[in-house]
Amino acid sequence: MLLLTLGSLRLAEQDGDVAAAVARGDVQEALRLGLGRLDRGAGGDPERLAALGQVLGQALLAAGRDEQAEELFQKQLRMYEGLPRTQVRWLSSMDRGFLFLHLNKPGRAAETFNVVADADDAPLALRVEALAGMAQAMQSMGEHRRAARTLAFAMALVEAAPAPSLMMPLLTAIELELQVCRALRHYDDMAGAELPRDRDVRAALRSSALLLSALPVVVARLEFLVALVAQEPAPMAAQAGHAGHAGQGTEGVDGLFDGVRWYRDRRLAPMEERARVEAALALLDRGQARTAYDILGPLAIDDARQLHHRHAIELRYCASKLHAMNGRHSDALRCYRQHAQLSLARLRFELTRVPYSRFLEQQERAEQADADQLRLPPRYRRAYQYILDHLHDRALSVRRIAAEIDVTERALQMAFRANLGLTPAEVIRKLRMACIRTELQQMAGRDSVLAVAARWGMANRSTLAHNYRQQFGETPSATASLPSFAELPSIAATVAAAVAGNGLGSGLGHGSAGSGMTNTIEPVLPISLGGGAVAGRREYSVDGV
């Protein structure tokens, strides 16, 4: 819902009522207002209708009306016909990204969102939305570090340019959501992250809810996250007479049940299912097996629905924990094996689709070059960073670098040669060649060699061919003719290998690909806990949720 709310910021004034309905969480009303307007809008402003259609498509997905959403996205393609080709590519990629994200195909989602996220000339609001969607997709694949970097890049774009006032607080809310959801699924993190329960996290969530008080749907989500990280479940007596609204500051178990009810009352079935799964994970982490079983409700006992459920990996994990807490260790082991198999399937089918991204590679390259910068005197570290930041600029030169840090060209040359064993010009050339090689490998056939080289500041064909052959022993076109493999090393790792023998890159390493997965494409076996899976009387009524 946070991503849907972020997208609604793009709606024009004439569609403000649709945006307001989304902000209230009244998705059904937003659809009632918007779908008819979209049908009657033939011949109107295509950009405005495109933005409206994208929000309505996401709203249909949030309401569980998948087939209607797909039909709407198909109609949108005809709506885009009056727009420039580049814009059509961006908008259609966003539509596919929303759909893949909803279908729990995060690799495909990240791949399509990246078309917009990596486009420097895309409109700010559209690019930020693509980056936020890409961050969520990365998170679903266990690529936590890349998810955080992607969202940080979106925030940097918003800070550097005029943007709607609610855009930055919404990105902050998404960042907090990713943090909590990552810890909820700590089973897929080799670092063994634990659910954050300190006061600072809860304070940050409440502060974010206060800033976004004009968006009840966001407040409801943030209050639910507060309940997820509550240290102790709130006693029932303390909540006597509570009206049951998720935005009224409840914590603990009651807050979890209220959050589930909030989505159910608004007929947002996919959101309700997600809330049930997240609440069960949090409760199992606290050792409250009976309450976790109650809140899972139909997800725990309906075998037919589990056969192809979007949250099968989490539900297999929950089943394993519930069986173990109930003393049924053979069943627990069986469920955990299924959980591991499904996670491995996600690793094979989705992680290999993680897209090549220039902005992510630039961040990774800068981080991994820290050790080399530390080998330089303090003043000249700024020169090295300047090279990294402007590697794509054709006008980058030793003279320009020297002027940037206020030293002579000779002093710059001597400092680099003495500490790195290479002149600044050699550093630039080797870094550029390595970056071009990696992009040619990972995007084989998608663009011409000269177009790729131009993105990294190389415009002369003969110079490119000479330097490339000298460094790699083959022509750029030979590299580009090879098939593209997602498992090829990142640019940063390639740079390290390319220049390690020259004293440069000793601090560079291969980027982490991330660890286990959290969801699946097609589960094999359903949860089957049976009526006696959890002993004892139920404290909460599933029917009441």
Secondary structure, DSSP 4 states (H G I P E B T S, - for coil): -HHHHHHHTT--GGGHHHHHHHHHT-HHHHHHHHHHHHHHTTTS-HHHHHHHHHHHHHHHHHTT-HHHHHHHHHHHHHHGGGS-HHHHHHHHHHHHHHHHHHTT-HHHHHHHHHHHHT-TTS-HHHHHHHHHHHHHHHHHTT-HHHHHHHHHHHHHHHHHS---TTHHHHHHHHHHHHHHHHHHTGGG-TT------SHHHHHHHHHHHHHTTT-HHHHHHHHHHHHHT-SSPPPGGGGTT----GGG---HHHHHHHHHHHHHHTT-HHHHHHHHHHHHHHHHHTT-HHHHHHHHTHHHH-HHHHTT-TTHHHHHHHHHHHHHHTT-HHHHHHHHHHHHHHHHHHHHHTGGGPPP-HHHHHHHHHHHTHHHHHTS-HHHHHHHHHHHHTTT-TT--HHHHHHHHT--HHHHHHHHHHHHSS-HHHHHHHHHHHHHHHHHHHTTTTS-HHHHHHHTT---HHHHHHHHHHHHSS-HHHHHTSPP-TTSPPHHHHHHHHHGGGT--TT--PPP-----S--SS-SS-----TTSS-S--SS-GGG-
